[in-house]
């Protein structure tokens, strides 16, 4: 069982947050900036059984990119295993090419009810990603932002065996 969703748009701009800056010289974000870099999108998946996150940064989130990511997910599991992929009702997910590919590759697409994408378990992983990757940062380009997202996903997947670490981080985010 795999949960899939898109996160974004990700843009290069200052993200507000909190820090422990000295009173006299706080690390301030610029008040004005120019959007010269365009946007990117994170296509992400969460394996419920392995408790593992996967993610790819893409320029767009059309049927083509969705299908590429689904093919990547399929490659992670033996062909004989039936994959159940939970996703929302975003139009590229319903494209006939995506549905045809799923049917031919032992994949069952399970759509969340309309206006209920919050039922998808991957949604709760986007909050910590925002907290640890975006909050209080101003990345210089999309490469740097993508590197930070990959580092976070790697850190999160390495710390799954230490639920107390993740539990403490969730408490900080909620507080």
SENU-393566 format. One line per 3 residues: for each residue x, y, z of N, C-alpha, C, O, CB. Coordinates in steps of 0.02 Angstrom, whole numbers, plus 50000, padded with zeros to 5 digits. Glycine has a CB too. Example, Ala and Ser with C-alpha at 12.3 -4.5 7.8 and 13.67 -1.06 7.14 Angstrom:
50660 49716 50390 50615 49775 50390 50660 49835 50390 50712 49834 50423 50565 49776 50452 | 50642 49888 50354 50684 49947 50357 50645 50002 50394 50670 50057 50402 50704 49970 50286
***
This chain:
50043 49942 50000 50000 50000 50000 50045 50062 50000 50086 50070 50045 49952 50000 50061 | 50037 50104 49950 50079 50163 49942 50033 50224 49934 49984 50223 49897 50126 50156 49881 | 50050 50277 49970 50014 50340 49965 50054 50387 49921 50115 50394 49929 50000 50371 50036
50021 50421 49874 50055 50464 49826 50020 50531 49822 49959 50536 49823 50056 50430 49756 | 50060 50584 49816 50033 50651 49807 50087 50698 49781 50146 50682 49782 50002 50678 49872 | 50065 50756 49759 50111 50808 49736 50113 50863 49789 50063 50877 49823 50089 50837 49667
50171 50894 49796 50179 50949 49843 50210 51007 49805 50261 50999 49772 50224 50928 49905 | 50180 51064 49811 50208 51121 49776 50152 51169 49758 50095 51158 49778 50246 51100 49713 | 50166 51220 49723 50230 51233 49689 50284 51256 49738 50271 51291 49786 50220 51286 49636
50345 51234 49724 50404 51254 49763 50436 51311 49724 50452 51304 49665 50454 51194 49774 | 50445 51366 49758 50477 51423 49724 50535 51449 49766 50538 51437 49826 50426 51480 49712 | 50579 51484 49733 50637 51513 49767 50616 51581 49793 50614 51630 49756 50699 51518 49720
50602 51583 49857 50582 51644 49890 50596 51636 49964 50607 51579 49987 50506 51661 49878 | 50598 51689 50002 50609 51682 50074 50549 51650 50108 50492 51670 50096 50624 51750 50106 | 50561 51601 50149 50508 51569 50188 50516 51591 50261 50571 51587 50289 50511 51490 50182
50462 51613 50290 50465 51636 50360 50470 51577 50407 50454 51520 50389 50404 51679 50378 | 50491 51592 50467 50497 51539 50518 50522 51570 50583 50516 51630 50593 50544 51483 50495 | 50550 51529 50626 50577 51553 50690 50650 51533 50693 50670 51483 50663 50537 51523 50750
50689 51572 50730 50758 51553 50742 50781 51581 50809 50746 51620 50841 50804 51577 50686 | 50840 51560 50828 50869 51582 50891 50924 51634 50877 50981 51625 50898 50898 51522 50931 | 50908 51687 50841 50957 51738 50823 50971 51782 50883 50930 51791 50928 50932 51780 50764
51032 51811 50883 51050 51860 50935 51004 51920 50927 50983 51937 50872 51125 51880 50930 | 50989 51953 50983 50944 52011 50981 50971 52067 50937 50933 52098 50900 50932 52037 51051 | 51036 52080 50940 51065 52137 50905 51072 52124 50830 51067 52171 50790 51132 52154 50934
51083 52061 50809 51094 52046 50739 51053 51986 50716 51080 51933 50704 51169 52033 50726 | 50987 51995 50710 50946 51938 50688 50960 51920 50615 50978 51963 50575 50871 51953 50699 | 50951 51858 50599 50958 51834 50531 50892 51848 50495 50845 51808 50499 50976 51756 50528
50887 51904 50462 50824 51926 50433 50817 51903 50360 50866 51897 50323 50819 52002 50437 | 50755 51890 50342 50740 51874 50272 50726 51940 50236 50699 51986 50265 50679 51826 50267 | 50744 51943 50172 50732 52005 50136 50657 52018 50128 50616 51972 50121 50764 52002 50067
50639 52082 50130 50568 52100 50123 50546 52097 50050 50488 52085 50036 50556 52170 50151 | 50592 52109 50004 50576 52108 49933 50620 52057 49898 50678 52049 49915 50586 52179 49902 | 50593 52024 49850 50631 51977 49810 50599 51973 49742 50542 51993 49732 50634 51906 49845
50636 51946 49695 50611 51939 49627 50606 51865 49610 50652 51827 49624 50656 51977 49576 | 50551 51846 49581 50541 51776 49563 50570 51764 49493 50536 51773 49443 50465 51757 49565 | 50632 51743 49492 50667 51732 49429 50675 51658 49412 50696 51642 49357 50735 51765 49431
50658 51614 49458 50676 51544 49451 50618 51498 49430 50630 51439 49419 50703 51520 49515 | 50558 51523 49425 50501 51480 49409 50483 51435 49469 50504 51449 49525 50517 51437 49348 | 50446 51383 49456 50425 51338 49509 50443 51266 49491 50452 51249 49433 50350 51344 49523
50447 51225 49543 50457 51152 49536 50403 51119 49578 50368 51152 49617 50529 51130 49559 | 50396 51054 49570 50347 51015 49608 50380 50953 49635 50422 50922 49603 50286 50997 49563 | 50360 50934 49696 50384 50872 49726 50330 50819 49716 50273 50827 49739 50400 50882 49802
50348 50765 49682 50304 50707 49678 50330 50659 49732 50388 50640 49732 50306 50673 49604 | 50286 50641 49778 50308 50603 49836 50263 50542 49847 50205 50541 49830 50309 50647 49898 | 50293 50491 49878 50256 50430 49894 50277 50408 49964 50334 50420 49986 50269 50374 49842
50231 50375 49998 50243 50349 50066 50222 50276 50067 50163 50260 50057 50204 50391 50119 | 50269 50232 50080 50255 50161 50085 50233 50147 50157 50272 50153 50203 50318 50117 50066 | 50170 50127 50165 50142 50116 50232 50176 50058 50268 50188 50062 50328 50068 50103 50227
50192 50005 50232 50222 49945 50264 50294 49958 50286 50313 49939 50341 50219 49886 50216 | 50333 49989 50243 50404 50003 50258 50413 50067 50297 50468 50080 50323 50444 50005 50193 | 50361 50109 50301 50365 50175 50333 50422 50215 50301 50466 50240 50336 50376 50168 50409
50420 50219 50235 50474 50251 50197 50446 50302 50148 50395 50290 50116 50516 50198 50160 | 50480 50359 50143 50461 50412 50095 50505 50409 50033 50563 50391 50036 50466 50481 50128 | 50475 50426 49977 50510 50432 49913 50490 50499 49883 50434 50522 49894 50494 50373 49864
50535 50531 49847 50517 50594 49815 50560 50611 49756 50620 50595 49755 50521 50649 49865 | 50530 50642 49706 50564 50667 49647 50541 50739 49635 50482 50754 49640 50551 50622 49585 | 50589 50782 49618 50573 50851 49601 50564 50854 49525 50606 50831 49487 50629 50900 49625
50508 50883 49503 50493 50888 49431 50476 50960 49414 50455 50999 49457 50435 50841 49412 | 50486 50978 49351 50469 51045 49328 50393 51055 49324 50368 51110 49335 50499 51058 49259 | 50358 51002 49308 50285 51006 49301 50254 50946 49335 50289 50900 49357 50264 51010 49226
50187 50945 49339 50153 50887 49368 50096 50866 49324 50038 50863 49345 50128 50904 49440 | 50112 50851 49262 50063 50827 49213 50061 50751 49214 50095 50719 49254 50080 50853 49143 | 50021 50724 49170 50015 50651 49164 50083 50619 49152 50097 50566 49181 49967 50634 49106
50124 50649 49111 50190 50621 49094 50233 50612 49157 50263 50559 49167 50226 50666 49044 | 50237 50664 49198 50278 50661 49260 50248 50612 49310 50284 50576 49344 50284 50730 49291 | 50182 50612 49316 50148 50565 49362 50164 50494 49340 50180 50452 49382 50072 50577 49363
50158 50480 49276 50171 50413 49250 50244 50392 49261 50257 50335 49279 50154 50409 49176 | 50291 50438 49250 50362 50423 49263 50373 50404 49335 50409 50356 49350 50406 50484 49245 | 50342 50441 49381 50351 50426 49452 50318 50360 49471 50346 50322 49511 50323 50483 49495
50260 50346 49444 50226 50283 49458 50268 50224 49432 50272 50172 49464 50155 50281 49426 | 50300 50233 49374 50344 50180 49347 50404 50170 49393 50426 50113 49403 50368 50199 49275 | 50430 50225 49420 50485 50219 49468 50463 50179 49529 50498 50134 49552 50510 50289 49489
50404 50196 49556 50378 50159 49614 50369 50085 49598 50386 50042 49638 50311 50189 49638 | 50342 50071 49540 50332 50001 49519 50398 49963 49517 50401 49904 49534 50297 49997 49449 | 50452 49997 49496 50518 49965 49490 50547 49946 49558 50594 49906 49561 50566 50010 49454
50522 49974 49612 50548 49960 49679 50522 49895 49708 50547 49871 49759 50531 50016 49726 | 50472 49865 49677 50439 49805 49704 50438 49750 49651 50439 49764 49591 50367 49822 49726 | 50438 49686 49674 50435 49631 49626 50373 49635 49582 50320 49656 49604 50437 49563 49663
50380 49614 49519 50324 49618 49472 50262 49580 49495 50206 49600 49479 50346 49592 49404 | 50272 49526 49531 50215 49485 49554 50174 49518 49608 50116 49499 49619 50240 49419 49578 | 50203 49566 49644 50168 49600 49698 50117 49649 49669 50134 49689 49625 50217 49636 49745
50056 49646 49694 50006 49695 49673 50016 49758 49716 50018 49753 49778 49932 49667 49681 | 50021 49814 49684 50030 49877 49719 49963 49914 49722 49929 49921 49671 50084 49921 49686 | 49946 49938 49781 49888 49981 49789 49914 50051 49802 49948 50063 49851 49841 49956 49849
49898 50097 49758 49923 50165 49764 49863 50212 49777 49817 50217 49737 49961 50187 49699 | 49866 50245 49835 49814 50290 49856 49832 50360 49831 49888 50383 49842 49804 50290 49934 | 49786 50393 49796 49799 50459 49769 49734 50499 49765 49679 50471 49770 49831 50453 49700
49742 50564 49757 49682 50607 49754 49654 50611 49684 49676 50575 49639 49700 50677 49780 | 49606 50655 49674 49570 50658 49610 49598 50712 49563 49560 50740 49523 49497 50672 49623 | 49661 50726 49567 49694 50772 49521 49688 50744 49450 49699 50684 49440 49769 50783 49541
49672 50785 49402 49655 50760 49334 49709 50717 49302 49691 50669 49268 49642 50818 49290 | 49775 50729 49309 49823 50683 49279 49820 50612 49307 49839 50565 49273 49893 50710 49290 | 49795 50604 49368 49788 50537 49397 49734 50497 49361 49737 50435 49360 49773 50542 49472
49686 50531 49332 49630 50498 49298 49640 50491 49223 49596 50466 49188 49566 50537 49310 | 49697 50511 49199 49710 50508 49127 49709 50435 49104 49733 50391 49139 49779 50541 49109 | 49681 50422 49045 49673 50353 49021 49740 50318 49014 49744 50257 49025 49636 50353 48953
49794 50355 48997 49860 50323 48991 49885 50298 49059 49915 50245 49063 49910 50373 48960 | 49873 50337 49111 49893 50317 49179 49853 50256 49201 49881 50209 49228 49883 50376 49229 | 49787 50258 49190 49744 50202 49209 49761 50139 49170 49761 50084 49198 49670 50219 49199
49776 50146 49106 49794 50089 49065 49861 50059 49088 49868 49998 49093 49800 50109 48990 | 49909 50102 49103 49973 50078 49128 49963 50039 49193 49992 49986 49202 50023 50137 49138 | 49924 50067 49238 49911 50034 49303 49881 49965 49293 49901 49917 49325 49865 50078 49347
49832 49961 49248 49798 49897 49235 49848 49845 49208 49843 49786 49226 49741 49907 49186 | 49894 49866 49166 49942 49820 49135 50002 49803 49179 50042 49759 49162 49966 49849 49071 | 50009 49837 49235 50069 49828 49278 50053 49807 49349 50092 49819 49395 50109 49890 49279
49995 49775 49359 49977 49748 49424 49975 49803 49478 49997 49793 49534 50027 49693 49445 | 49947 49861 49459 49940 49917 49504 49866 49936 49509 49832 49942 49458 49983 49978 49481 | 49842 49945 49570 49773 49966 49581 49776 50038 49606 49806 50052 49658 49736 49919 49631
49743 50084 49570 49740 50153 49590 49678 50162 49634 49622 50149 49613 49737 50201 49529 | 49689 50184 49695 49634 50194 49743 49627 50269 49755 49672 50301 49783 49648 50156 49812 | 49572 50298 49733 49562 50370 49737 49526 50389 49802 49479 50356 49822 49522 50394 49677
49551 50442 49833 49517 50467 49893 49452 50501 49872 49447 50524 49816 49563 50517 49932 | 49404 50505 49917 49342 50541 49899 49356 50614 49882 49405 50643 49906 49291 50536 49958 | 49314 50643 49842 49322 50714 49823 49322 50757 49885 49283 50747 49931 49265 50735 49775
49367 50806 49886 49377 50853 49942 49399 50817 50006 49388 50843 50061 49313 50891 49955 | 49429 50760 49999 49452 50723 50059 49523 50698 50049 49540 50644 50074 49406 50664 50073 | 49565 50736 50015 49633 50713 50004 49671 50708 50070 49723 50675 50073 49670 50761 49957
49647 50740 50123 49677 50735 50189 49675 50663 50216 49711 50646 50263 49642 50782 50238 | 49633 50620 50186 49631 50550 50206 49694 50512 50183 49708 50458 50209 49569 50516 50179 | 49729 50539 50135 49790 50508 50110 49845 50517 50162 49860 50573 50182 49810 50538 50041
49877 50462 50184 49926 50464 50238 49989 50504 50221 50026 50522 50267 49945 50395 50256 | 50002 50517 50159 50062 50556 50142 50054 50629 50162 50104 50664 50173 50077 50551 50067 | 49993 50653 50166 49981 50723 50181 50014 50745 50247 50039 50801 50252 49906 50737 50184
50014 50701 50297 50042 50719 50362 50118 50723 50361 50149 50747 50409 50020 50669 50416 | 50149 50701 50307 50222 50706 50301 50244 50771 50268 50304 50787 50270 50249 50646 50261 | 50198 50808 50239 50216 50871 50207 50227 50926 50259 50265 50973 50246 50163 50891 50157
50193 50923 50316 50202 50972 50369 50273 50972 50396 50306 51024 50398 50154 50960 50426 | 50299 50913 50417 50368 50911 50440 50418 50931 50385 50469 50962 50399 50385 50842 50465 | 50404 50913 50323 50448 50933 50268 50451 51009 50264 50505 51037 50255 50423 50903 50201
50394 51042 50269 50393 51116 50269 50433 51144 50328 50472 51191 50320 50321 51143 50272 | 50423 51115 50386 50457 51139 50446 50532 51134 50440 50568 51181 50456 50432 51101 50507 | 50557 51076 50418 50629 51064 50418 50664 51087 50355 50725 51097 50357 50641 50992 50428
50629 51095 50300 50662 51113 50238 50648 51185 50218 50693 51220 50195 50640 51066 50182 | 50587 51208 50226 50569 51274 50200 50572 51329 50253 50595 51384 50238 50501 51271 50172 | 50549 51316 50313 50543 51369 50364 50609 51403 50377 50660 51372 50390 50516 51340 50430
50607 51470 50373 50663 51513 50388 50722 51506 50341 50780 51518 50360 50686 51499 50458 | 50709 51486 50279 50762 51479 50229 50748 51523 50169 50691 51541 50154 50770 51407 50208 | 50802 51538 50135 50798 51574 50071 50850 51542 50025 50907 51564 50022 50810 51652 50079
50830 51490 49990 50876 51453 49947 50894 51496 49886 50853 51536 49862 50845 51387 49924 | 50955 51487 49862 50978 51528 49805 50953 51501 49738 50948 51539 49690 51053 51533 49805 | 50938 51436 49734 50913 51408 49672 50877 51341 49686 50877 51317 49743 50970 51397 49620
50847 51313 49634 50809 51251 49643 50854 51191 49658 50831 51144 49691 50768 51237 49581 | 50917 51193 49635 50963 51138 49651 50974 51133 49727 50973 51078 49755 51031 51148 49616 | 50984 51190 49758 50995 51192 49830 50932 51170 49867 50937 51133 49916 51016 51263 49852
50874 51191 49845 50811 51171 49876 50800 51095 49868 50781 51062 49916 50752 51210 49845 | 50812 51069 49808 50804 50997 49796 50852 50956 49839 50834 50904 49865 50815 50981 49721 | 50913 50980 49846 50962 50946 49889 50938 50944 49961 50944 50892 49995 51032 50982 49886
50909 50999 49985 50883 51001 50054 50825 50952 50062 50819 50920 50114 50862 51073 50072 | 50781 50948 50012 50725 50901 50016 50750 50829 50017 50726 50788 50056 50677 50911 49956 | 50799 50813 49974 50828 50745 49973 50861 50729 50040 50854 50673 50065 50879 50738 49916
50897 50777 50069 50929 50765 50134 50877 50752 50188 50885 50707 50229 50973 50826 50155 | 50823 50791 50187 50770 50780 50237 50739 50711 50229 50730 50675 50278 50715 50835 50231 | 50722 50691 50168 50691 50625 50157 50739 50570 50179 50717 50522 50211 50673 50616 50082
50803 50577 50164 50853 50528 50187 50857 50525 50262 50858 50471 50291 50921 50544 50158 | 50859 50583 50295 50861 50586 50368 50799 50553 50398 50803 50514 50445 50868 50659 50393 | 50742 50570 50371 50679 50543 50396 50677 50467 50389 50656 50433 50436 50619 50574 50360
50698 50441 50331 50698 50368 50320 50749 50333 50365 50737 50276 50385 50711 50353 50247 | 50805 50365 50379 50855 50334 50424 50832 50333 50496 50852 50289 50534 50922 50372 50420 | 50789 50379 50516 50767 50384 50586 50701 50350 50600 50673 50359 50654 50762 50456 50605
50676 50312 50552 50613 50275 50563 50621 50225 50620 50574 50213 50657 50591 50239 50498 | 50681 50196 50626 50692 50146 50679 50699 50179 50748 50704 50143 50798 50754 50105 50664 | 50699 50245 50751 50701 50281 50814 50638 50323 50820 50639 50384 50812 50765 50327 50817
50581 50290 50835 50518 50327 50836 50516 50384 50886 50478 50432 50877 50462 50280 50852 | 50558 50381 50939 50558 50435 50988 50585 50500 50958 50561 50553 50976 50601 50415 51048 | 50633 50496 50912 50659 50556 50879 50604 50588 50837 50592 50648 50842 50721 50539 50835
50571 50547 50795 50518 50574 50753 50459 50600 50795 50429 50650 50779 50493 50522 50704 | 50444 50564 50849 50389 50585 50894 50404 50653 50924 50360 50696 50928 50378 50532 50950 | 50466 50664 50947 50485 50729 50975 50480 50784 50923 50458 50839 50938 50556 50726 51004
50501 50770 50861 50498 50820 50808 50425 50837 50793 50409 50896 50781 50533 50794 50745 | 50381 50788 50794 50309 50801 50781 50281 50846 50836 50239 50889 50822 50269 50736 50777 | 50302 50835 50898 50279 50877 50954 50299 50950 50944 50260 50995 50957 50306 50851 51021
50361 50960 50920 50385 51028 50909 50344 51062 50855 50327 51121 50861 50460 51027 50888 | 50327 51025 50802 50290 51053 50747 50220 51072 50768 50194 51124 50748 50287 51005 50689 | 50188 51031 50810 50120 51043 50832 50118 51102 50881 50069 51139 50882 50090 50980 50865
50170 51109 50921 50171 51161 50973 50175 51231 50947 50176 51278 50987 50228 51150 51017
***
